[in-house]
Amino acid sequence: MLTFDEDGYLTPDEPIEVDFETFIREFVINEHRADIFTEYRQMLTDLSSLSPGAFYQWINGSFVTRQARPKDIDVVTFLSQQIYVEFEPLFRELRLKYPKVDAYFVKVYPEGHPRGFITEFDQIEWRHLFSTDRRRRKKGFIHINF
């Protein structure tokens, strides 16, 4: 079970790993959210067809709060640098195809790769962006492995 603070934010203020079923149960709780989730799931299906390997997502924004009518769902997908390079133009298309999904994609370099620091930097940057709101209040966000 997930924990929320008095502002409706997830706690603690870090990536909170859940499985996909838990994510659905906790956040797809009304018709408005189901509409956003349907678009997210369609994007996820498209993404899975492009990326046959494992990937993970950090999910943030009002969708992972107790807000009844979030505007969209914010998603950062971390996937193999090889897949990213091969399909980068298609990832850009996915961002445009699904307006209710604010999607970003991050290259994950293999451990020991000379550019591995780029992955580490991107993770630090997204973690910083996702762990506070605009008023600098701390909040958690969702991590799902696929």
One Martini backbone bead per residue (centre of mass of N, CA, C, O) as a GRO file, in nm:
protein
  146
    1MET     BB    1   0.097   0.036   0.021
    2LEU     BB    2   0.051   0.364  -0.017
    3THR     BB    3   0.186   0.688   0.074
    4PHE     BB    4   0.040   0.996   0.195
    5ASP     BB    5   0.020   1.317   0.236
    6GLU     BB    6  -0.159   1.610   0.304
    7ASP     BB    7  -0.109   1.690  -0.022
    8GLY     BB    8  -0.107   1.399  -0.190
    9TYR     BB    9   0.176   1.286  -0.162
   10LEU     BB   10   0.422   1.088  -0.194
   11THR     BB   11   0.579   0.853   0.031
   12PRO     BB   12   0.867   0.904  -0.009
   13ASP     BB   13   1.129   1.118  -0.163
   14GLU     BB   14   1.120   0.877  -0.398
   15PRO     BB   15   1.148   0.599  -0.554
   16ILE     BB   16   0.855   0.385  -0.603
   17GLU     BB   17   0.821   0.053  -0.617
   18VAL     BB   18   0.601  -0.100  -0.857
   19ASP     BB   19   0.357  -0.261  -0.996
   20PHE     BB   20   0.123  -0.242  -1.237
   21GLU     BB   21  -0.124  -0.326  -1.065
   22THR     BB   22  -0.082  -0.120  -0.841
   23PHE     BB   23  -0.098   0.129  -1.013
   24ILE     BB   24  -0.387   0.089  -1.103
   25ARG     BB   25  -0.528   0.066  -0.825
   26GLU     BB   26  -0.423   0.357  -0.715
   27PHE     BB   27  -0.484   0.556  -0.998
   28VAL     BB   28  -0.742   0.409  -1.139
   29ILE     BB   29  -1.032   0.570  -0.986
   30ASN     BB   30  -1.152   0.704  -1.252
   31GLU     BB   31  -1.259   0.817  -1.552
   32HIS     BB   32  -1.045   1.032  -1.601
   33ARG     BB   33  -0.799   0.848  -1.539
   34ALA     BB   34  -0.869   0.627  -1.746
   35ASP     BB   35  -0.824   0.803  -1.995
   36ILE     BB   36  -0.523   0.851  -1.947
   37PHE     BB   37  -0.439   0.554  -1.918
   38THR     BB   38  -0.514   0.459  -2.201
   39GLU     BB   39  -0.298   0.629  -2.341
   40TYR     BB   40  -0.058   0.515  -2.190
   41ARG     BB   41  -0.101   0.217  -2.276
   42GLN     BB   42  -0.066   0.270  -2.577
   43MET     BB   43   0.221   0.376  -2.556
   44LEU     BB   44   0.335   0.118  -2.424
   45THR     BB   45   0.278  -0.066  -2.663
   46ASP     BB   46   0.452   0.084  -2.866
   47LEU     BB   47   0.714   0.070  -2.703
   48SER     BB   48   0.733  -0.244  -2.681
   49SER     BB   49   0.768  -0.284  -2.994
   50LEU     BB   50   1.052  -0.126  -2.997
   51SER     BB   51   1.132  -0.256  -2.698
   52PRO     BB   52   1.228  -0.576  -2.626
   53GLY     BB   53   1.351  -0.488  -2.382
   54ALA     BB   54   1.424  -0.370  -2.096
   55PHE     BB   55   1.252  -0.133  -1.879
   56TYR     BB   56   1.196   0.190  -1.720
   57GLN     BB   57   0.980   0.393  -1.503
   58TRP     BB   58   0.899   0.730  -1.430
   59ILE     BB   59   0.628   0.858  -1.231
   60ASN     BB   60   0.449   1.172  -1.244
   61GLY     BB   61   0.259   1.399  -1.101
   62SER     BB   62  -0.082   1.426  -1.060
   63PHE     BB   63  -0.135   1.119  -1.107
   64VAL     BB   64   0.049   1.054  -0.825
   65THR     BB   65  -0.194   1.162  -0.673
   66ARG     BB   66  -0.507   1.272  -0.514
   67GLN     BB   67  -0.599   1.391  -0.762
   68ALA     BB   68  -0.889   1.367  -0.951
   69ARG     BB   69  -0.791   1.579  -1.213
   70PRO     BB   70  -0.566   1.524  -1.406
   71LYS     BB   71  -0.404   1.628  -1.694
   72ASP     BB   72  -0.167   1.408  -1.674
   73ILE     BB   73   0.124   1.206  -1.755
   74ASP     BB   74   0.446   1.156  -1.621
   75VAL     BB   75   0.721   1.020  -1.830
   76VAL     BB   76   1.017   0.821  -1.779
   77THR     BB   77   1.227   0.644  -2.003
   78PHE     BB   78   1.451   0.372  -1.946
   79LEU     BB   79   1.685   0.280  -2.205
   80SER     BB   80   1.864   0.151  -2.419
   81GLN     BB   81   2.092   0.300  -2.616
   82GLN     BB   82   2.041   0.130  -2.870
   83ILE     BB   83   1.737   0.177  -2.890
   84TYR     BB   84   1.738   0.480  -2.887
   85VAL     BB   85   1.902   0.524  -3.149
   86GLU     BB   86   1.720   0.355  -3.342
   87PHE     BB   87   1.424   0.513  -3.227
   88GLU     BB   88   1.420   0.824  -3.181
   89PRO     BB   89   1.205   0.930  -3.388
   90LEU     BB   90   0.971   0.758  -3.261
   91PHE     BB   91   0.972   0.889  -2.983
   92ARG     BB   92   0.883   1.164  -3.084
   93GLU     BB   93   0.611   1.065  -3.194
   94LEU     BB   94   0.493   0.968  -2.926
   95ARG     BB   95   0.477   1.247  -2.794
   96LEU     BB   96   0.255   1.347  -3.007
   97LYS     BB   97   0.033   1.115  -3.004
   98TYR     BB   98   0.023   1.162  -2.666
   99PRO     BB   99  -0.103   1.430  -2.491
  100LYS     BB  100  -0.148   1.280  -2.194
  101VAL     BB  101   0.168   1.220  -2.239
  102ASP     BB  102   0.458   1.314  -2.068
  103ALA     BB  103   0.732   1.225  -2.260
  104TYR     BB  104   1.047   1.062  -2.185
  105PHE     BB  105   1.394   0.983  -2.285
  106VAL     BB  106   1.656   0.752  -2.169
  107LYS     BB  107   1.977   0.664  -2.175
  108VAL     BB  108   2.128   0.337  -2.119
  109TYR     BB  109   2.426   0.254  -2.022
  110PRO     BB  110   2.648   0.037  -1.976
  111GLU     BB  111   2.837  -0.094  -1.763
  112GLY     BB  112   3.151   0.076  -1.818
  113HIS     BB  113   3.084   0.291  -1.996
  114PRO     BB  114   3.214   0.595  -2.099
  115ARG     BB  115   2.892   0.716  -2.089
  116GLY     BB  116   2.759   0.649  -1.806
  117PHE     BB  117   2.743   0.938  -1.682
  118ILE     BB  118   2.488   1.023  -1.834
  119THR     BB  119   2.290   0.845  -1.688
  120GLU     BB  120   2.348   0.950  -1.406
  121PHE     BB  121   2.272   1.242  -1.461
  122ASP     BB  122   1.980   1.194  -1.552
  123GLN     BB  123   1.884   1.065  -1.288
  124ILE     BB  124   1.943   1.306  -1.108
  125GLU     BB  125   1.770   1.512  -1.254
  126TRP     BB  126   1.493   1.361  -1.236
  127ARG     BB  127   1.491   1.325  -0.935
  128HIS     BB  128   1.486   1.624  -0.869
  129LEU     BB  129   1.227   1.700  -1.030
  130PHE     BB  130   1.035   1.469  -0.886
  131SER     BB  131   1.091   1.540  -0.555
  132THR     BB  132   0.950   1.820  -0.633
  133ASP     BB  133   0.778   2.096  -0.637
  134ARG     BB  134   0.732   2.426  -0.715
  135ARG     BB  135   0.741   2.472  -0.380
  136ARG     BB  136   0.949   2.247  -0.263
  137ARG     BB  137   0.794   1.997  -0.210
  138LYS     BB  138   0.797   1.690  -0.109
  139LYS     BB  139   0.815   1.386  -0.325
  140GLY     BB  140   0.710   1.115  -0.478
  141PHE     BB  141   0.762   0.833  -0.708
  142ILE     BB  142   0.731   0.614  -0.974
  143HIS     BB  143   0.845   0.267  -1.020
  144ILE     BB  144   0.870   0.071  -1.328
  145ASN     BB  145   0.910  -0.252  -1.445
  146PHE     BB  146   0.952  -0.412  -1.794
   0.00000   0.00000   0.00000
